[in-house]
Amino acid sequence: MSIIQSSLGERVWVDIALIASATLIVMMSLSWSIGKGLRLDQKSMSAFILATSLVNTGNIDLSVNLLAFGEKGLELAVVYYVVSSILSYTIGVFVASHGTQSLKDSLRSVARLPHVYAVLVAFAVKLLGLSVPDPIYQPLNLIAQATIPAMLVVLGMEVVQPIPHSHANNWSLVGLSSAIKLLFPILPVLLLSDLIGLGGLARNVTLVQACMPTAILAVIFTVKFKGN
């Protein structure tokens, strides 16, 4: 619904999409290198990469950008949210599933998720200038509004679970991944913004987005594919 309602030009979408994609690749590459140096097993490696690269662009960032930059900042934040969601439901799912599945099964896991197909349909509706009939639009809009509360409920269900004693030694890894997630995205975002000429409010919003904490999706994917 956010894609259909957006009034931003194609150039803004492309620029933010490039930065979001490149930043994800940089973060995953960095995390993989660190994980190799720490000799993490496959399950821990997948979880570590997800924790350092998937960004919370839904239930935290939209409110933060609205508070900091107003309605225009919120609209730009939605662009990053849409792009990062696509990346999460493709690359993120692949990384999560590859911790416990073969390459072939991981690709199948990505193909089975409906999220990307829904985004493609939304872009087609927007580019073709089609109007969505109210009997379809209104129910979809209500469902869209329930997305973030539902994700928060899932997060709460996971947080309340006791941490096994065997996982106590993972706290140092958690601290490392948190520090990487919050601090390292600054550099690629600033460099890429200068490179492609993205400035002003769009750059500021993109920077805030990229430096948000780890996404709830990292938890959901790890639970689904029985990761660490």
C-alpha positions as CSV (number, residue, x, y, z in Angstrom):
1,M,0.0,0.0,0.0
2,S,2.9,2.3,0.7
3,I,4.3,1.8,-2.8
4,I,0.9,2.6,-4.4
5,Q,0.5,5.8,-2.3
6,S,4.0,7.2,-2.7
7,S,4.4,10.5,-4.5
8,L,8.2,10.4,-4.8
9,G,9.9,10.3,-8.1
10,E,11.6,7.2,-9.6
11,R,15.1,8.7,-9.1
12,V,14.7,8.8,-5.3
13,W,13.5,5.2,-5.2
14,V,16.5,4.1,-7.3
15,D,19.1,6.1,-5.2
16,I,17.8,4.8,-1.9
17,A,17.5,1.3,-3.3
18,L,21.1,1.4,-4.4
19,I,22.4,2.6,-1.0
20,A,20.2,0.1,0.9
21,S,21.4,-2.8,-1.2
22,A,25.0,-1.8,-1.2
23,T,25.0,-1.2,2.5
24,L,23.5,-4.7,3.1
25,I,26.1,-6.3,1.0
26,V,28.9,-4.5,2.8
27,M,27.5,-5.4,6.2
28,M,27.1,-9.0,5.3
29,S,30.6,-9.2,3.8
30,L,32.0,-7.7,7.0
31,S,30.1,-10.0,9.2
32,W,31.1,-13.1,7.2
33,S,34.7,-12.1,7.5
34,I,34.5,-11.5,11.2
35,G,32.5,-14.8,11.7
36,K,35.2,-16.7,9.8
37,G,37.9,-15.2,12.0
38,L,35.9,-16.3,15.1
39,R,35.4,-19.7,13.6
40,L,31.6,-19.7,14.0
41,D,29.6,-22.8,13.1
42,Q,27.1,-22.5,10.2
43,K,24.1,-21.8,12.4
44,S,25.9,-19.1,14.4
45,M,27.4,-17.6,11.3
46,S,23.9,-17.2,9.7
47,A,22.5,-15.7,12.9
48,F,25.5,-13.3,13.3
49,I,25.1,-12.1,9.7
50,L,21.4,-11.5,10.1
51,A,21.9,-9.6,13.4
52,T,24.5,-7.3,11.9
53,S,22.8,-6.7,8.5
54,L,19.0,-6.8,8.7
55,V,17.8,-3.4,9.9
56,N,14.6,-2.5,11.8
57,T,13.0,-0.3,9.2
58,G,9.4,-0.9,10.3
59,N,8.3,-0.4,13.9
60,I,11.1,1.9,15.1
61,D,12.4,3.9,12.1
62,L,9.2,5.2,10.7
63,S,8.3,6.8,14.0
64,V,11.8,8.2,14.5
65,N,11.9,9.7,11.1
66,L,8.4,11.2,11.5
67,L,9.5,12.8,14.7
68,A,12.8,14.1,13.4
69,F,11.9,15.1,9.8
70,G,8.1,15.3,9.6
71,E,5.8,13.9,6.9
72,K,8.3,14.3,4.1
73,G,10.9,12.4,6.1
74,L,8.4,9.7,6.8
75,E,7.6,9.3,3.1
76,L,11.3,8.9,2.3
77,A,11.7,6.4,5.2
78,V,8.9,4.3,3.7
79,V,11.0,3.9,0.5
80,Y,13.9,2.5,2.5
81,Y,11.5,0.3,4.4
82,V,10.1,-1.2,1.2
83,V,13.5,-1.8,-0.3
84,S,15.0,-3.3,2.9
85,S,11.9,-5.6,3.2
86,I,12.6,-7.0,-0.2
87,L,16.2,-7.6,0.7
88,S,15.3,-9.2,4.0
89,Y,12.7,-11.5,2.4
90,T,15.2,-12.6,-0.3
91,I,18.8,-12.4,0.8
92,G,17.9,-12.5,4.5
93,V,15.8,-15.6,4.1
94,F,18.5,-17.3,2.1
95,V,21.1,-16.6,4.8
96,A,18.8,-17.7,7.6
97,S,17.8,-20.9,5.8
98,H,21.3,-21.7,4.6
99,G,22.4,-22.1,8.2
100,T,20.4,-25.4,8.4
101,Q,19.5,-26.2,4.7
102,S,21.3,-27.0,1.5
103,L,21.7,-24.4,-1.2
104,K,18.8,-25.8,-3.3
105,D,16.5,-25.9,-0.3
106,S,17.5,-22.3,0.7
107,L,16.6,-21.1,-2.8
108,R,13.2,-22.9,-2.5
109,S,12.6,-21.2,0.8
110,V,13.1,-17.8,-0.8
111,A,10.8,-18.6,-3.7
112,R,8.0,-19.8,-1.5
113,L,7.6,-16.5,0.3
114,P,4.8,-14.2,-1.1
115,H,6.3,-10.9,0.1
116,V,8.4,-10.2,-3.1
117,Y,5.5,-11.1,-5.4
118,A,3.3,-8.7,-3.5
119,V,5.8,-5.9,-4.0
120,L,6.1,-6.6,-7.7
121,V,2.3,-6.4,-8.1
122,A,2.3,-3.1,-6.2
123,F,5.0,-1.6,-8.4
124,A,3.1,-2.7,-11.5
125,V,-0.1,-1.0,-10.2
126,K,1.8,2.2,-9.5
127,L,3.8,2.3,-12.8
128,L,0.7,1.5,-14.9
129,G,-1.3,4.1,-13.1
130,L,-4.1,1.7,-12.1
131,S,-6.6,2.4,-9.4
132,V,-7.4,-0.3,-6.7
133,P,-11.1,-0.7,-6.2
134,D,-12.3,0.2,-2.6
135,P,-13.5,-3.3,-1.8
136,I,-9.9,-4.5,-2.3
137,Y,-8.1,-1.5,-1.1
138,Q,-9.8,-1.1,2.3
139,P,-9.2,-4.6,3.6
140,L,-5.6,-4.6,2.4
141,N,-5.1,-1.2,4.1
142,L,-6.4,-2.6,7.4
143,I,-4.1,-5.7,7.1
144,A,-1.2,-3.4,6.4
145,Q,-1.9,-1.4,9.5
146,A,-1.7,-4.6,11.6
147,T,1.7,-5.6,10.3
148,I,3.9,-3.7,12.8
149,P,1.8,-4.6,15.9
150,A,1.9,-8.2,14.9
151,M,5.7,-8.1,14.6
152,L,6.0,-6.5,18.0
153,V,3.9,-9.4,19.5
154,V,6.2,-11.9,17.9
155,L,9.2,-10.1,19.3
156,G,7.6,-10.1,22.8
157,M,6.9,-13.8,22.6
158,E,10.6,-14.5,21.8
159,V,12.0,-12.0,24.4
160,V,10.0,-13.6,27.2
161,Q,11.5,-17.0,26.6
162,P,14.3,-17.9,29.1
163,I,17.8,-18.0,27.6
164,P,19.3,-21.5,28.0
165,H,22.4,-21.7,30.2
166,S,24.3,-23.2,27.2
167,H,23.9,-19.9,25.4
168,A,25.4,-17.7,28.1
169,N,28.7,-17.5,26.3
170,N,26.9,-15.9,23.3
171,W,26.5,-12.6,25.0
172,S,29.9,-11.4,23.8
173,L,28.9,-12.3,20.3
174,V,25.6,-10.4,20.8
175,G,27.4,-7.3,22.0
176,L,29.8,-7.4,19.0
177,S,27.0,-7.8,16.5
178,S,25.0,-4.9,18.1
179,A,28.0,-2.6,18.0
180,I,28.7,-3.5,14.3
181,K,25.0,-3.0,13.4
182,L,24.7,0.5,15.0
183,L,28.0,2.0,14.0
184,F,29.4,0.5,10.8
185,P,26.6,1.4,8.4
186,I,27.5,5.1,8.7
187,L,30.6,4.8,6.5
188,P,29.0,3.1,3.4
189,V,25.9,5.3,3.5
190,L,27.9,8.5,3.5
191,L,30.4,7.3,0.9
192,L,27.6,6.1,-1.4
193,S,25.5,9.2,-0.9
194,D,28.4,11.4,-2.1
195,L,29.1,9.0,-5.0
196,I,25.6,9.1,-6.4
197,G,24.7,12.6,-5.4
198,L,22.0,11.9,-2.8
199,G,21.9,14.7,-0.3
200,G,19.7,16.8,1.9
201,L,16.8,15.2,3.7
202,A,16.9,12.0,1.6
203,R,20.5,11.3,2.7
204,N,19.7,12.1,6.4
205,V,16.7,9.8,6.4
206,T,18.7,7.0,4.7
207,L,21.5,7.4,7.3
208,V,19.1,7.1,10.2
209,Q,17.4,4.1,8.5
210,A,20.7,2.2,8.0
211,C,21.9,2.7,11.6
212,M,18.7,1.4,13.2
213,P,18.9,-1.7,15.4
214,T,18.6,-5.3,14.2
215,A,15.3,-6.1,12.6
216,I,12.6,-8.4,14.2
217,L,12.8,-10.4,11.0
218,A,16.2,-11.6,12.1
219,V,14.5,-13.3,15.1
220,I,11.5,-14.6,13.0
221,F,13.8,-16.1,10.3
222,T,16.1,-17.6,12.8
223,V,13.2,-19.3,14.7
224,K,11.6,-20.5,11.5
225,F,14.7,-22.1,10.2
226,K,15.9,-23.3,13.6
227,G,19.0,-21.3,13.7
228,N,21.1,-20.1,16.7
